[in-house]
Amino acid sequence: MCRFRRRYARGGPSPCGGRGGLRRLRTARRRQARRRGRSRRGHLSRRLHRPEAPVNRVHATGPAASRPLPKRPRTRRWWLAACLSVAVVGGGSLASAETSSWIKRDSKAVPGAAAREQASPVPAAPDGGKARAEPLIKGPPAIKVPEGGDDAAYIAFDQGHFLTALRLAEKAATRGDPQAHTLIGRIYAEGAGVSRDDAIAARWYARAAELGDIEGAFSLGLMLAEGRGVEKNLELAGQMFERAALRGHALANYNLALLFLSGKGKPENPLRAAQHLTYAAEKGVPAAQYDLAALYQKGVGVQADAYQAARWLSRAADQGMVEAQFEYALVLLRGQGLNVDVPKAVSLLRAAAERGHAGAQNRLAHVLASGVRVSKDVREAAKWRLIARNGGIADPELDAMLEKLPSADLAAAERAARAWLERSSIELLQ
């Protein structure tokens, strides 16, 4: 319609030339639209169409173009945390799908989880079937849980109101909310307020994955990889991890890399493994940083590069990964890819030794006993040697050093070692 028509409706000449001018203008616009390959009316009707249900929306590009996406992307704090329950491989060896634990979410990432759960932190899909202990420590007063809104179920879950979260999530799931399906799956996988049931959790995760939720696909991949609630199937697990990895899920990229390294669930492909590890490492996954360093050390899937290996070990060590602290300390002691830095190496060895790494304890004893580029402390070296020997590390050279120690120094080292072991045992019990 001529934009000036309303202004001139009650008389006066129209700038478009009256009714004839208006018809000519409409005809010209229709011709112009046809030259572009579509009618004006058809173009507008497609542009203004709004699907009633979010499940009809699909990803625009990529391999997942035929899969539905959720109505809204929502990032949950308790979804972003990486559960670092990884059985890392010592000595710079590569992690494999069979020997390394699959990376999962961490219940510590949920605000107030430590107060609600007196037992040890439980991952999103725990291996054990023990019921949760009643909380002994009360958290801060919780705000009232809203009955409506997109985030109501998640607020309830974060506050420990698991049954309320389940009820609200079930309502949202009936409306086709993919992430609500994932939350219900997590509630059953953890036994949060309900009896733990991996089979029910797997079904909810599967439905969430069908609706396009990447966390649902990732969680289903974990259950398929471990055979919890479903029959173990590494091929299907690889498909779920790949579906989530294609949309930027860091932990899915790491687990997918393990499959490409082992050749189980995916064809063995070190190059693809290195690519997925690099993505996860750049996103800050310590296990990926550690394993990527191993690839650079051995030249598997990438060109061997001592500097890059040291760089990624450093980043994993900075995040507190004990195995990376030990390996990076050895790199600094030997000057592999970096200049020798004994003081920093001793600091890293001490940090790993205090956290119970037997190899770091024994290596620290060697460094302190030698006194090369560091203050010599034979009594402290004896203490760490005794602790490492208690951890199963054999070292005839250091044992001979212990035999030559004066009785007073040896007795002091034994007292210090005993006190450390008692303290660490108490910490483990807690």
C-alpha positions in Angstrom: 0.0 0.0 0.0 1.2 3.5 -0.7 2.5 4.8 2.6 0.9 8.2 1.9 -2.6 6.8 1.3 -3.9 7.3 4.8 -2.8 10.9 4.9 -4.6 11.7 1.7 -7.7 9.5 2.3 -10.1 12.4 2.7 -9.3 14.3 -0.4 -6.4 15.9 -2.2 -4.1 14.4 -4.8 -2.1 11.4 -3.7 1.7 11.5 -4.5 1.3 8.1 -6.0 -1.1 9.3 -8.6 -4.5 8.4 -7.0 -6.0 4.9 -7.5 -4.4 4.4 -10.8 -1.0 5.3 -9.4 -1.6 2.9 -6.5 -2.4 0.0 -8.9 0.6 0.8 -11.0 2.8 0.8 -7.9 1.4 -2.6 -6.8 1.9 -4.0 -10.2 5.5 -2.8 -10.3 6.3 -4.3 -6.9 4.8 -7.7 -8.0 6.9 -7.7 -11.1 10.0 -6.8 -9.1 9.3 -9.7 -6.7 8.8 -12.2 -9.6 12.1 -11.1 -11.1 13.7 -12.1 -7.7 12.2 -15.6 -8.0 9.3 -15.3 -5.4 6.1 -13.6 -4.9 5.9 -10.7 -2.5 3.0 -12.3 -0.6 4.8 -15.7 -0.4 8.0 -14.1 0.9 6.1 -12.3 3.7 4.1 -15.3 4.8 7.3 -17.4 5.2 9.1 -14.6 7.1 6.2 -14.1 9.6 5.6 -17.8 10.2 6.3 -18.8 13.8 6.2 -22.5 14.7 4.1 -23.2 17.8 6.4 -25.8 19.3 10.2 -25.4 19.7 10.8 -29.0 18.6 10.1 -28.0 15.0 13.2 -25.8 14.8 16.2 -27.3 13.2 19.9 -26.3 13.0 20.7 -24.3 9.9 23.9 -25.9 8.9 26.3 -28.8 9.5 25.7 -32.6 10.0 23.1 -32.0 12.6 20.9 -30.0 10.2 18.0 -32.5 10.4 17.9 -32.7 14.1 15.6 -30.4 16.2 17.1 -27.8 18.5 15.8 -26.5 21.8 13.7 -23.4 21.9 16.4 -21.5 23.6 20.1 -22.1 24.4 20.5 -22.1 28.1 23.9 -22.5 29.8 23.8 -24.0 33.2 26.6 -23.6 35.7 26.2 -27.1 36.8 26.6 -28.3 33.2 29.7 -26.4 32.5 31.9 -27.8 35.2 34.2 -30.6 34.1 34.2 -33.7 36.4 37.9 -34.5 36.4 37.5 -38.1 37.6 40.0 -39.2 34.9 42.3 -42.2 35.3 45.3 -40.4 33.8 48.1 -42.5 32.4 51.5 -41.9 33.9 54.8 -41.4 32.2 53.2 -39.4 29.3 51.4 -42.4 27.8 48.2 -41.9 25.9 44.8 -42.3 27.4 42.5 -44.8 25.9 38.8 -45.4 25.9 39.2 -48.6 27.9 41.7 -47.4 30.5 40.6 -43.8 31.0 37.5 -42.8 32.9 35.0 -40.9 30.8 34.8 -37.2 31.7 31.6 -36.3 33.4 29.9 -33.4 35.2 30.8 -32.7 38.8 28.2 -32.2 41.5 30.6 -29.7 43.1 29.6 -27.3 40.4 26.0 -27.2 41.8 25.8 -24.3 44.3 25.3 -25.7 47.8 26.0 -29.3 46.7 28.6 -29.8 49.4 26.2 -28.7 52.0 23.4 -30.9 50.7 25.5 -34.0 50.1 27.6 -35.1 53.0 28.9 -38.1 51.0 31.8 -37.7 48.6 31.0 -35.7 45.4 28.8 -37.7 43.1 29.1 -37.3 39.3 26.2 -36.9 37.0 26.0 -40.6 36.4 27.6 -42.3 39.4 29.0 -45.8 39.3 27.8 -46.8 42.7 24.2 -47.3 43.9 24.5 -45.9 47.4 21.8 -43.7 48.7 22.6 -40.1 49.6 23.3 -39.3 53.2 21.1 -36.8 55.0 22.8 -33.4 55.1 24.5 -32.6 58.3 25.3 -29.0 57.4 22.5 -26.6 56.5 23.2 -24.2 53.7 22.1 -20.6 53.5 18.3 -19.9 53.5 17.0 -20.6 50.0 14.9 -18.1 48.0 11.4 -19.1 47.2 11.2 -21.4 44.2 9.1 -19.8 41.5 6.3 -22.0 40.1 6.6 -20.7 36.6 9.2 -19.4 34.2 11.9 -21.1 32.1 14.4 -21.5 35.0 12.0 -22.6 37.8 13.1 -26.3 37.6 16.8 -25.4 37.6 16.5 -23.0 40.5 14.8 -25.7 42.5 17.5 -28.2 41.6 20.3 -25.8 42.5 18.7 -25.3 45.9 18.3 -29.0 46.6 14.5 -29.1 46.1 14.8 -32.2 43.9 11.2 -33.3 44.0 10.0 -29.8 43.2 12.6 -29.7 40.4 11.3 -33.0 39.1 7.7 -31.8 39.1 8.5 -28.6 37.3 10.8 -30.3 34.8 8.1 -32.8 34.0 5.7 -30.0 33.2 8.2 -28.4 31.0 8.9 -31.7 29.3 5.3 -32.1 28.3 5.7 -28.7 26.5 8.6 -30.2 24.5 11.5 -28.5 26.4 14.6 -30.6 25.5 16.7 -29.4 28.5 13.9 -30.3 30.9 14.3 -33.9 29.6 18.0 -33.8 30.4 17.3 -32.5 33.9 14.9 -35.3 34.6 17.5 -37.8 33.4 20.1 -36.3 35.7 17.7 -36.5 38.7 17.2 -40.2 38.1 20.9 -40.9 37.3 22.0 -39.3 40.6 19.1 -40.5 42.7 18.4 -36.9 43.7 15.2 -37.1 45.7 14.1 -40.3 44.0 15.4 -43.9 43.7 18.4 -44.0 41.4 17.4 -45.7 38.1 19.9 -45.7 35.3 17.4 -47.2 32.8 14.9 -44.4 33.3 17.7 -41.8 33.2 18.9 -43.2 29.9 15.4 -43.0 28.4 15.1 -39.3 29.4 18.6 -38.6 28.0 17.7 -40.3 24.8 14.6 -38.2 24.3 16.6 -35.1 25.1 19.1 -36.1 22.5 16.3 -36.6 19.9 15.0 -33.1 20.7 18.5 -31.6 20.1 19.9 -31.0 23.6 23.7 -31.5 23.5 23.9 -32.2 27.3 21.3 -35.0 26.8 23.4 -36.4 23.9 26.6 -36.2 26.0 25.0 -37.9 29.0 23.5 -40.6 26.9 27.0 -41.2 25.3 28.5 -41.7 28.8 25.8 -44.3 29.7 26.4 -46.1 26.4 30.1 -46.1 26.8 29.9 -47.5 30.3 26.9 -49.7 29.8 24.8 -48.1 32.6 21.1 -48.4 32.1 21.6 -49.5 28.5 23.7 -52.1 26.8 27.3 -51.0 26.3 27.7 -49.8 22.8 30.8 -47.7 21.9 29.7 -47.1 18.4 26.5 -45.4 19.5 28.4 -43.6 22.3 30.7 -42.3 19.6 27.7 -41.0 17.6 26.4 -39.2 20.7 29.7 -37.7 21.6 30.2 -36.6 18.0 26.7 -35.0 17.9 27.6 -32.9 21.0 31.2 -32.2 19.9 30.0 -30.8 16.6 28.1 -28.1 18.6 31.1 -27.2 20.8 30.8 -29.5 23.8 34.3 -29.6 25.2 34.0 -32.8 27.2 32.3 -34.6 24.3 35.3 -33.6 22.2 37.6 -35.1 24.8 35.7 -38.4 25.0 35.5 -38.6 21.2 39.2 -38.2 21.0 39.6 -41.2 23.3 37.6 -43.3 20.9 39.7 -42.2 17.9 42.9 -43.0 19.9 41.8 -46.5 20.9 40.1 -47.4 17.6 37.1 -48.6 19.6 33.7 -47.1 18.7 35.5 -45.1 16.0 38.1 -46.0 13.4 41.6 -45.4 14.9 42.6 -42.0 13.7 45.4 -40.1 15.7 44.9 -37.0 13.5 41.2 -36.7 14.4 42.1 -37.5 18.0 44.6 -34.7 18.1 42.1 -32.3 16.6 39.4 -33.1 19.2 42.0 -33.0 22.0 43.2 -29.6 20.9 39.7 -28.2 21.0 39.0 -29.6 24.4 42.4 -28.4 25.7 41.8 -24.9 24.4 38.4 -24.9 26.3 40.3 -25.6 29.5 39.8 -29.4 30.1 42.9 -30.4 32.1 42.8 -34.1 31.0 42.7 -33.0 27.4 45.7 -30.7 28.0 47.6 -33.5 29.6 46.9 -36.1 26.9 47.6 -33.5 24.2 51.0 -33.0 25.7 51.6 -36.7 25.5 50.8 -36.6 21.8 53.3 -33.9 21.2 55.9 -35.8 23.2 55.5 -38.9 21.1 54.6 -37.3 17.8 51.3 -39.1 17.5 48.7 -37.3 15.3 50.9 -34.2 15.5 54.5 -33.2 14.8 56.7 -34.0 17.8 57.3 -30.7 19.6 58.9 -30.6 23.1 57.9 -27.0 23.6 54.3 -27.6 22.8 54.3 -30.7 25.1 55.8 -28.6 27.9 53.3 -25.8 27.3 50.2 -28.0 27.6 51.6 -29.8 30.6 52.1 -26.4 32.2 48.5 -25.4 31.6 47.2 -28.7 33.1 49.5 -28.3 36.1 48.3 -24.8 36.6 44.8 -26.2 37.0 46.0 -28.5 39.8 46.1 -31.8 37.9 48.5 -33.9 40.0 49.8 -36.1 37.2 50.5 -33.0 35.1 52.3 -31.3 38.0 54.6 -34.3 38.3 55.3 -34.6 34.6 55.9 -30.9 34.2 58.3 -30.9 37.1 60.3 -33.6 35.3 60.3 -31.5 32.1 61.7 -28.6 34.1 64.4 -30.7 35.8 65.5 -32.1 32.4 65.1 -28.9 30.4 62.9 -30.6 27.7 61.5 -27.8 25.5 62.2 -25.3 28.2 65.2 -24.0 30.3 66.0 -26.0 33.4 64.2 -24.5 36.4 64.9 -26.5 39.6 63.2 -24.3 42.1 59.9 -24.3 40.1 60.3 -28.1 39.6 60.7 -28.6 43.4 57.6 -26.5 44.0 55.6 -28.6 41.6 57.0 -31.8 43.1 56.1 -30.7 46.6 52.5 -29.8 45.5 52.0 -33.2 43.9 53.7 -35.0 46.8 51.5 -33.4 49.4 48.5 -34.7 47.4 49.7 -38.2 47.6 51.6 -38.8 44.3 54.1 -41.5 45.2 56.3 -40.7 42.1 56.5 -37.1 43.0 57.4 -38.0 46.6 60.3 -40.2 45.6 61.6 -37.7 43.0 61.4 -34.9 45.6 63.5 -37.0 47.9 66.1 -37.4 45.2 66.3 -33.7 44.5 66.5 -32.7 48.2 69.1 -35.4 48.9 71.3 -34.2 46.0 71.2 -30.5 46.8 71.8 -29.6 43.1 70.5 -26.1 42.5 68.4 -26.4 45.6 69.1 -26.3 49.3 70.2 -29.8 50.5 67.9 -31.2 53.2 68.7 -34.8 54.0 66.1 -35.1 56.8 63.3 -33.9 54.6 64.5 -36.2 51.8 64.4 -39.1 54.2 60.9 -38.2 55.2 59.6 -38.2 51.6 61.5 -41.4 50.8 59.8 -43.2 53.7 56.4 -41.9 52.5 57.1 -43.0 48.9 58.3 -46.4 50.1 55.0 -46.8 52.0 53.3 -46.0 48.7 55.0 -48.9 47.0 58.0 -47.1 45.2 61.2 -49.2 45.2 64.5 -47.2 45.1 67.6 -49.0 46.4 69.7 -45.8 46.0 67.6 -43.8 48.4 67.3 -46.8 50.8 71.0 -46.9 51.0 71.0 -43.2 51.9 68.6 -43.9 54.7 70.9 -46.6 56.2 73.7 -44.0 56.3 71.7 -41.4 58.1 72.5 -40.6 61.7 70.0 -42.2 64.1 68.7 -38.8 65.3 68.0 -37.7 61.7 66.4 -41.0 60.8 64.2 -40.9 63.9 63.1 -37.3 63.1 62.3 -38.3 59.5 60.3 -41.3 60.6 58.2 -39.2 63.0 57.6 -36.6 60.3 56.6 -39.4 57.8 54.3 -41.0 60.3 52.6 -37.7 61.1 52.1 -37.0 57.4 50.6 -40.5 56.7 48.2 -40.1 59.7 47.1 -36.7 58.5 46.5 -37.9 55.0 44.6 -40.9 56.2 42.3 -38.6 58.2 41.8 -36.4 55.2 40.9 -39.4 53.1 38.3 -40.5 55.6 36.8 -37.1 55.7 
